[in-house]
Amino acid sequence: VPYNELHDKGFLSIGCSPCTRAIKEGEDIRAGRWWWESKDKKECGLHVEQTEGLKINIEKIKS
């Protein structure tokens, strides 16, 4: 994996653009990720559970 120059600008944990900000001195390394969320929920919403589609695909594989 190539070095990302954002690390030099305070982005120590890098994700997608809207979910990432540079951190301030003394902040936790992941403080810049999902920074607007509550402390117990840290998810951008790009990952959703898709169990129905998985069931259909499993049935196709079985037949």
N, CA, C and O atoms as a GROMACS GRO file, in nm:
protein
  252
    1VAL      N    1   0.085  -0.117   0.000
    1VAL     CA    2   0.000   0.000   0.000
    1VAL      C    3   0.090   0.123   0.000
    1VAL      O    4   0.177   0.136   0.086
    2PRO      N    5   0.069   0.214  -0.095
    2PRO     CA    6   0.152   0.334  -0.099
    2PRO      C    7   0.122   0.428   0.018
    2PRO      O    8   0.011   0.428   0.073
    3TYR      N    9   0.220   0.508   0.055
    3TYR     CA   10   0.205   0.606   0.163
    3TYR      C   11   0.107   0.714   0.119
    3TYR      O   12   0.116   0.763   0.006
    4ASN      N   13   0.015   0.752   0.206
    4ASN     CA   14  -0.082   0.856   0.175
    4ASN      C   15  -0.034   0.988   0.237
    4ASN      O   16  -0.011   0.995   0.357
    5GLU      N   17  -0.020   1.090   0.155
    5GLU     CA   18   0.030   1.220   0.201
    5GLU      C   19  -0.064   1.289   0.301
    5GLU      O   20  -0.023   1.383   0.368
    6LEU      N   21  -0.188   1.244   0.311
    6LEU     CA   22  -0.279   1.301   0.411
    6LEU      C   23  -0.229   1.276   0.553
    6LEU      O   24  -0.262   1.352   0.644
    7HIS      N   25  -0.149   1.170   0.572
    7HIS     CA   26  -0.091   1.145   0.705
    7HIS      C   27  -0.008   1.265   0.751
    7HIS      O   28  -0.005   1.296   0.870
    8ASP      N   29   0.059   1.332   0.659
    8ASP     CA   30   0.141   1.448   0.692
    8ASP      C   31   0.057   1.570   0.730
    8ASP      O   32   0.108   1.667   0.786
    9LYS      N   33  -0.074   1.566   0.699
    9LYS     CA   34  -0.163   1.679   0.726
    9LYS      C   35  -0.255   1.653   0.845
    9LYS      O   36  -0.353   1.724   0.864
   10GLY      N   37  -0.222   1.550   0.926
   10GLY     CA   38  -0.300   1.522   1.046
   10GLY      C   39  -0.409   1.419   1.030
   10GLY      O   40  -0.486   1.396   1.124
   11PHE      N   41  -0.419   1.357   0.914
   11PHE     CA   42  -0.517   1.251   0.892
   11PHE      C   43  -0.450   1.118   0.924
   11PHE      O   44  -0.389   1.057   0.837
   12LEU      N   45  -0.461   1.074   1.050
   12LEU     CA   46  -0.390   0.953   1.091
   12LEU      C   47  -0.471   0.827   1.065
   12LEU      O   48  -0.414   0.719   1.052
   13SER      N   49  -0.603   0.838   1.058
   13SER     CA   50  -0.691   0.726   1.024
   13SER      C   51  -0.775   0.773   0.906
   13SER      O   52  -0.859   0.862   0.921
   14ILE      N   53  -0.754   0.715   0.791
   14ILE     CA   54  -0.814   0.766   0.668
   14ILE      C   55  -0.923   0.672   0.617
   14ILE      O   56  -0.900   0.551   0.601
   15GLY      N   57  -1.039   0.728   0.592
   15GLY     CA   58  -1.151   0.654   0.535
   15GLY      C   59  -1.205   0.731   0.417
   15GLY      O   60  -1.129   0.797   0.346
   16CYS      N   61  -1.334   0.722   0.394
   16CYS     CA   62  -1.393   0.797   0.283
   16CYS      C   63  -1.393   0.947   0.316
   16CYS      O   64  -1.385   0.986   0.433
   17SER      N   65  -1.403   1.028   0.214
   17SER     CA   66  -1.390   1.173   0.229
   17SER      C   67  -1.487   1.235   0.331
   17SER      O   68  -1.442   1.310   0.417
   18PRO      N   69  -1.618   1.206   0.325
   18PRO     CA   70  -1.707   1.272   0.420
   18PRO      C   71  -1.693   1.224   0.564
   18PRO      O   72  -1.737   1.292   0.657
   19CYS      N   73  -1.633   1.106   0.584
   19CYS     CA   74  -1.624   1.048   0.718
   19CYS      C   75  -1.490   1.072   0.786
   19CYS      O   76  -1.466   1.017   0.894
   20THR      N   77  -1.404   1.152   0.727
   20THR     CA   78  -1.268   1.166   0.777
   20THR      C   79  -1.230   1.313   0.792
   20THR      O   80  -1.260   1.394   0.704
   21ARG      N   81  -1.166   1.347   0.903
   21ARG     CA   82  -1.110   1.481   0.921
   21ARG      C   83  -0.975   1.466   0.989
   21ARG      O   84  -0.946   1.364   1.050
   22ALA      N   85  -0.893   1.569   0.979
   22ALA     CA   86  -0.764   1.569   1.049
   22ALA      C   87  -0.791   1.574   1.199
   22ALA      O   88  -0.890   1.632   1.243
   23ILE      N   89  -0.702   1.514   1.277
   23ILE     CA   90  -0.719   1.519   1.422
   23ILE      C   91  -0.628   1.626   1.481
   23ILE      O   92  -0.529   1.668   1.420
   24LYS      N   93  -0.664   1.669   1.601
   24LYS     CA   94  -0.585   1.770   1.671
   24LYS      C   95  -0.484   1.701   1.762
   24LYS      O   96  -0.501   1.585   1.797
   25GLU      N   97  -0.381   1.772   1.798
   25GLU     CA   98  -0.279   1.718   1.887
   25GLU      C   99  -0.343   1.670   2.017
   25GLU      O  100  -0.420   1.743   2.080
   26GLY      N  101  -0.311   1.548   2.057
   26GLY     CA  102  -0.364   1.491   2.180
   26GLY      C  103  -0.492   1.410   2.162
   26GLY      O  104  -0.533   1.339   2.254
   27GLU      N  105  -0.556   1.420   2.045
   27GLU     CA  106  -0.677   1.342   2.021
   27GLU      C  107  -0.641   1.197   1.989
   27GLU      O  108  -0.531   1.167   1.942
   28ASP      N  109  -0.736   1.107   2.016
   28ASP     CA  110  -0.720   0.967   1.981
   28ASP      C  111  -0.700   0.954   1.830
   28ASP      O  112  -0.755   1.034   1.753
   29ILE      N  113  -0.623   0.855   1.787
   29ILE     CA  114  -0.590   0.837   1.646
   29ILE      C  115  -0.716   0.823   1.559
   29ILE      O  116  -0.713   0.859   1.441
   30ARG      N  117  -0.826   0.770   1.615
   30ARG     CA  118  -0.948   0.751   1.537
   30ARG      C  119  -1.051   0.862   1.560
   30ARG      O  120  -1.165   0.849   1.516
   31ALA      N  121  -1.012   0.969   1.627
   31ALA     CA  122  -1.105   1.078   1.654
   31ALA      C  123  -1.153   1.146   1.526
   31ALA      O  124  -1.259   1.208   1.526
   32GLY      N  125  -1.078   1.136   1.420
   32GLY     CA  126  -1.116   1.199   1.294
   32GLY      C  127  -1.208   1.116   1.208
   32GLY      O  128  -1.247   1.160   1.100
   33ARG      N  129  -1.243   0.997   1.253
   33ARG     CA  130  -1.333   0.910   1.176
   33ARG      C  131  -1.472   0.918   1.236
   33ARG      O  132  -1.488   0.908   1.357
   34TRP      N  133  -1.572   0.935   1.154
   34TRP     CA  134  -1.712   0.943   1.195
   34TRP      C  135  -1.726   1.041   1.312
   34TRP      O  136  -1.796   1.012   1.408
   35TRP      N  137  -1.661   1.153   1.303
   35TRP     CA  138  -1.650   1.250   1.411
   35TRP      C  139  -1.783   1.310   1.454
   35TRP      O  140  -1.792   1.363   1.564
   36TRP      N  141  -1.886   1.304   1.372
   36TRP     CA  142  -2.015   1.362   1.408
   36TRP      C  143  -2.104   1.262   1.481
   36TRP      O  144  -2.206   1.301   1.537
   37GLU      N  145  -2.069   1.134   1.481
   37GLU     CA  146  -2.150   1.029   1.541
   37GLU      C  147  -2.137   1.028   1.694
   37GLU      O  148  -2.045   1.088   1.750
   38SER      N  149  -2.230   0.960   1.759
   38SER     CA  150  -2.219   0.941   1.903
   38SER      C  151  -2.100   0.850   1.933
   38SER      O  152  -2.049   0.784   1.842
   39LYS      N  153  -2.058   0.845   2.056
   39LYS     CA  154  -1.940   0.766   2.091
   39LYS      C  155  -1.962   0.616   2.073
   39LYS      O  156  -1.865   0.544   2.049
   40ASP      N  157  -2.087   0.567   2.083
   40ASP     CA  158  -2.108   0.424   2.068
   40ASP      C  159  -2.140   0.381   1.926
   40ASP      O  160  -2.129   0.263   1.895
   41LYS      N  161  -2.179   0.472   1.838
   41LYS     CA  162  -2.209   0.436   1.699
   41LYS      C  163  -2.107   0.502   1.608
   41LYS      O  164  -2.100   0.624   1.600
   42LYS      N  165  -2.028   0.422   1.540
   42LYS     CA  166  -1.924   0.475   1.452
   42LYS      C  167  -1.936   0.408   1.315
   42LYS      O  168  -1.857   0.319   1.283
   43GLU      N  169  -2.031   0.450   1.237
   43GLU     CA  170  -2.051   0.391   1.105
   43GLU      C  171  -2.100   0.498   1.010
   43GLU      O  172  -2.187   0.579   1.045
   44CYS      N  173  -2.047   0.500   0.890
   44CYS     CA  174  -2.083   0.604   0.794
   44CYS      C  175  -2.214   0.574   0.721
   44CYS      O  176  -2.272   0.665   0.661
   45GLY      N  177  -2.262   0.450   0.725
   45GLY     CA  178  -2.386   0.416   0.658
   45GLY      C  179  -2.366   0.353   0.522
   45GLY      O  180  -2.463   0.312   0.458
   46LEU      N  181  -2.243   0.343   0.477
   46LEU     CA  182  -2.217   0.279   0.348
   46LEU      C  183  -2.231   0.128   0.357
   46LEU      O  184  -2.253   0.062   0.255
   47HIS      N  185  -2.220   0.074   0.475
   47HIS     CA  186  -2.228  -0.071   0.493
   47HIS      C  187  -2.364  -0.104   0.553
   47HIS      O  188  -2.392  -0.069   0.668
   48VAL      N  189  -2.447  -0.171   0.476
   48VAL     CA  190  -2.579  -0.208   0.523
   48VAL      C  191  -2.595  -0.358   0.518
   48VAL      O  192  -2.531  -0.426   0.437
   49GLU      N  193  -2.679  -0.410   0.603
   49GLU     CA  194  -2.704  -0.553   0.605
   49GLU      C  195  -2.796  -0.589   0.489
   49GLU      O  196  -2.902  -0.529   0.473
   50GLN      N  197  -2.756  -0.686   0.410
   50GLN     CA  198  -2.834  -0.726   0.293
   50GLN      C  199  -2.864  -0.875   0.300
   50GLN      O  200  -2.822  -0.951   0.212
   51THR      N  201  -2.934  -0.917   0.401
   51THR     CA  202  -2.957  -1.060   0.420
   51THR      C  203  -3.051  -1.117   0.315
   51THR      O  204  -3.034  -1.232   0.275
   52GLU      N  205  -3.149  -1.042   0.269
   52GLU     CA  206  -3.245  -1.095   0.171
   52GLU      C  207  -3.175  -1.134   0.041
   52GLU      O  208  -3.200  -1.242  -0.012
   53GLY      N  209  -3.089  -1.049  -0.010
   53GLY     CA  210  -3.014  -1.080  -0.132
   53GLY      C  211  -2.924  -1.200  -0.114
   53GLY      O  212  -2.906  -1.279  -0.206
   54LEU      N  213  -2.866  -1.214   0.005
   54LEU     CA  214  -2.780  -1.328   0.032
   54LEU      C  215  -2.859  -1.458   0.031
   54LEU      O  216  -2.810  -1.559  -0.019
   55LYS      N  217  -2.979  -1.456   0.085
   55LYS     CA  218  -3.063  -1.576   0.086
   55LYS      C  219  -3.094  -1.621  -0.056
   55LYS      O  220  -3.089  -1.740  -0.087
   56ILE      N  221  -3.126  -1.525  -0.142
   56ILE     CA  222  -3.157  -1.557  -0.281
   56ILE      C  223  -3.036  -1.618  -0.349
   56ILE      O  224  -3.049  -1.719  -0.419
   57ASN      N  225  -2.920  -1.561  -0.331
   57ASN     CA  226  -2.798  -1.613  -0.393
   57ASN      C  227  -2.764  -1.752  -0.341
   57ASN      O  228  -2.718  -1.836  -0.418
   58ILE      N  229  -2.783  -1.776  -0.213
   58ILE     CA  230  -2.755  -1.908  -0.156
   58ILE      C  231  -2.848  -2.012  -0.217
   58ILE      O  232  -2.804  -2.123  -0.248
   59GLU      N  233  -2.975  -1.978  -0.235
   59GLU     CA  234  -3.070  -2.071  -0.295
   59GLU      C  235  -3.029  -2.104  -0.439
   59GLU      O  236  -3.042  -2.218  -0.482
   60LYS      N  237  -2.981  -2.005  -0.514
   60LYS     CA  238  -2.936  -2.029  -0.652
   60LYS      C  239  -2.816  -2.124  -0.654
   60LYS      O  240  -2.807  -2.210  -0.740
   61ILE      N  241  -2.726  -2.107  -0.559
   61ILE     CA  242  -2.607  -2.191  -0.552
   61ILE      C  243  -2.645  -2.335  -0.518
   61ILE      O  244  -2.587  -2.429  -0.572
   62LYS      N  245  -2.742  -2.351  -0.429
   62LYS     CA  246  -2.784  -2.485  -0.386
   62LYS      C  247  -2.849  -2.563  -0.500
   62LYS      O  248  -2.837  -2.686  -0.506
   63SER      N  249  -2.918  -2.495  -0.592
   63SER     CA  250  -2.991  -2.566  -0.698
   63SER      C  251  -2.907  -2.601  -0.818
   63SER      O  252  -2.956  -2.661  -0.914
   0.00000   0.00000   0.00000
